[in-house]
Amino acid sequence: MPSRNRRTDTPWIPGDLTDKVVLVTGANGGIGYWTALALARAGARVLMACRSLPKADQAYADIKAQVPDAQLEIIPLDLADLASVRKAADDVLARTDRLDVLVNNAGVALVANARTTDGFESHLGANFLGHFALTGHLIDLLVATPGSRVVHVGSLAHRTGRLRYENLAFEPGRRYHPWTAYAQSKLANTTFMLELERRLRLAGAPTISVGGHPGASFTGIADRMWIIRVPGIRPIAAWLEGKALNVPELGADASVRAATEPGILGGTYYGPSGFGEVNGAAGPAKISPRAYVDGARLWEAASRLTGVHFLD
């Protein structure tokens, strides 16, 4: 494995994925798009689970233009609506009798204090609870597929996160800040990755739970950061991309490697190999010590909030 202290810009190249079925949430843009493209190039049948169908159609066409024989299917999915999550899972179950990789990628970042359809704070609801429910609905299919894995896309922000159980969903009227909410949701994702792996091992399941983060890359999420709107910053950010920051293709490298590396161990977590895990191709990444705490408590809270129970 590459050292975390020695940057490499050589991306991970997946092996032959012919006959493999993968589901990528948020495959219509950003890291999800580049992940779907890499997996399609390797021969996988890629189920593109997306909220915006016009953007999904465009991503579908873009991938087809580069990989004419790509096996792509679009599945409507709104992670901020548990009924949509249930429907998307049913759609997957109706389309395939195997699922080799579930890439829990999609999410929101740095949005105003809004609520999901089910009344959850939007970051927690879309980034964590929606993926928790989707994983639960698909767990039997995953476990029935030899060598399957669940890939959780994290963020450097998880290291600043806190799981505030007394106000996990940022109830209306309570103090709120978009970064705090985003960091909490990403810590929840990483804690979920580790707790899912623990439960899969206890169940003797063949599925593993792994993850990775993209480092710093100017995808659509960056457009919502206040600093990018400062006059003169956007050209500087464009110049930095590929130098101090990751281009989106390399931002997806951790997800692609986690999804396809042979012999990977459950609980493995990748991130950029450059200084501070900001840029470069994927190498081993650090996980916040907080992610190893309270996994069972978070799982119980997620089960209660979503009504989805599995591996209990």
N, C-alpha and C positions, 0 to 999 in steps of 0.2 A: 504494500500500500504506500502511496506517496506520503511524504512527511507533511505535516501541517505547516511546517516552517519553510518549506521549499515550494514555491509556486510553480505550477505547470499549466500551460494553456492547451495541452493536448486533451481533447474531450474523450470521454469514455465512448467506445464503439460497441454497441450491443452485438451479441451473436445472432444467429438465425432464430427468429421468433415465429417462423411459419407454424401454423396451427395453434398459436397462442392467442388468447382473447384477453384484452386489457380494457379497462374502463378508466378514463381520465376525466375528472370533473373540471369544468372551466377550460375546456380544450379549445375554446374559440379565440383566446388571446393570451398574451404574456407568456409566462412560464408554461402554462398548460398547453398552449399551441405548440411550442418548441418541443415539449415532451411528446405530444401526440405525433408530431412530424418524425422525430427520431425513432419512435416505436413502429410507426408505419413503414419507414424505410427498412427496418429490420424484418419486415414481413408479418408483423402482428395484425390481427383484426382489431381495430381500435374503435371502441364505443365512445363517442364524444358527448359527454353529458354537460349540457349548456343551458343557461337561463335565457340568453338572448338568441333566438333562432335566426334572425337576420345575420348576426355576427357568426353564428355557427355555420350557416350556409356559405359565408365568405371564406371562413377558415377551411371548410371542406374543399371548396374550389381551389384555394391556394395550395393545399397539400396535394390534391390531385394533379395540379399543374406540375408539381415537382416530383411526385411519385405516381405516375399514371395508373399503376396496378394496385395502389393502396386500397386496403379493405377498410372502409370507413362507414360508420353509421351514427346518426345524430339521435340523441335521446334527450328530450326536454327535462330539465331539472332546475328547480329553484330551491336552493338549500335553505332559504329563509322561510320555507313553507313545508311543514312536516307532511302534509298531504301530498305535495308534489314529490317529496323524497320517497314516500311509499309508492306512488305511482311509477316513478322512475325505476325503482327496484323491481316492481312487478314487470315492467317493460323489459328489463334485463333478463329476468327469469324466463320470460316468454321467448326471448331471442336466442338464448344459448344454454347449453347444459354444462358449461365449464366457465370459470373465471380465474385466469392465471394471475392477474395483477389488478388490484384496485388502487388507483392513484388519487388520494384525497388532496386535491390541489386547489380548487376554487376557493374564493373568499373575498371579503371586503376589507378595506383599510382606511382608517382616518376619516370616517364619515361622521356626520353630525349625529347627535343622540336620537336614534330612530329605533323602531321596534319591528320585529319580524311579524309575519302573519299570526304566529302563535303567541305574540306578546313578549318575546325575549329581546334583550338588547342586541342590536344587529350584528356586532362583531362576534359575540359569543354564539348567537343563534346560527349564523351562516358559516362561520369558520370552524366551529367545534360541534355544536349540537346537531347541525344538519349532517355532518360527516359521521358523527357517532351513530345517528339513526340509520344512515345509508349502510354503514358497515354492518350494523346489527341485522338489517333486512337481508343482506347478501352473505352473511357469515356461513350459512349452510352450504351455499354454492362454492364459496371459497374453500371450505374445509374438504369438500368433495373433490377438489381439483388438486392432484399431487403437485407439490412444489410451489403452491400459490403463495402470494405475499400481499400485504397491505402496505402501501407507501404513504407516509404522512409528510406533507410539505410544510416545513416550519419556517422560522425566521430568526435572524439575530435578535429581534425584539423580544423573543421569549425570555432572554436573560434578564430583562428589566421587569418582567411580568410578576404579578402576585395573584394568587387565587383567593379572592375575597369572598369567602363563603357566606359571610353575613350580608353581602349585597352582590352576589355573583352576577345577577342580571341587570345591575345598575337601575334599580327601581326609579320610576319617575319622581322627581323632586330631590333625589340624592345627588351628591356631587359627581360630575361626569367630565372626563376629558378623553377625546378620541384616541390619543396615544396610549393612555392607561388601559382603555377597553381593548384596543388592538393587541397590546402586549399580553394582557391576561388571556385573550383567546388563543394566542400562539403558544403560551405556556401550557394552556389546557390541551392543545393538540399534541405537544411533545410528551406531556404526562400520559395522555391517552395512548400514544405509541408504546410507551414502556409498560403500561398496565395491560394493554391488549396482548403484548408479547408474553407477559407473566401468565395471563389466564390461558392463552393458547398452549403454553408449555404444561400447565397443570392439567389441561384437558387432553394432553397427548395428541394434539392436532398437528397436521403436516404443514399448516400455514404459518408464516412468520410475519412479524410486524417490524418495519424498518422505516427510515425517514431521511430527510435531508433539507437543507435550506439553500436559497439562491445567492446569498450574500447581498451585495448592493448592486441593483440593476435598475435602470430607468425604464420600467414597464408602465402600464396605465396607472398603477397605484401611485407612482411617483408624481403624477400630475395633481394629486390631491394634497401633496405636501406643501406647506406654506412657502417654503424656501424657493421652490421651483417657480413661484409666481413673482419673485423679486425681479425687477427689470435687470436684464443682462445675465441672469443666472442660467437660463436654458442653453444658450450657446456654450457656456462653460461646461455644463453637464454633458452636452453632446461631445465636447472635446475629451472630457474625462472618461467617457464610456469606452471600455476596451483598454484603458490605461490604468486609472485608479479604480474604475468601476467595471462590473461585468457587462458584456453584451448579453442580451436575453438568451442567446443560444447556450452560452456557458452558464448562465443562471439556471438553466434547466438541467445541467449536467449532473447535479446531485440526485435529482429525481430519476433521471434515466439510469444512472449507475445503481441506485438503490433498487430500481425495478427489475434490473436485468443481470446484475453481476452473479455469476455462478458461485455456489458455495457460501454465499453471504450468511452471516449469523443474525438471528433475530436480535433486535435492539440496536443494530448498527445505524449510525447517523452520519451523513456526509454533509460537507459544505465546501466552499471554495478553498483552494490550497494556498492562496496568497496571504499576506500579512493581515492579521485580524479577521481572517475568513471573509474578506470583503470581495475579492476577485480571484480569478483563476479557475481551472477545471477542478473537479470534485476530488476531495481527499477526506480523511477522517476529521470530524468536527466535534467541538465541545458541546456538551449538554449541561444546562444549568443544574446545579444540585437540587434546586427546588422541584425539578421535574420528577425526581425520584421519591418525593414526599407526597403522601396523601392520594396515591393513585386510586385506592379502593374508595376513598371518600368522594373523589371526583366522579368515579364510575357510578356510584350510587346516586349522586345528584343528577347526572346525565340521564340515567335510567328513569328516575322519577320525573324529570322535566319533559322528556320526550315520550315516555310510555313505552320505550323499546328496551326489552330485557333480553340479554344473551350472555352466555358464558358466566352465569352467576354461580 
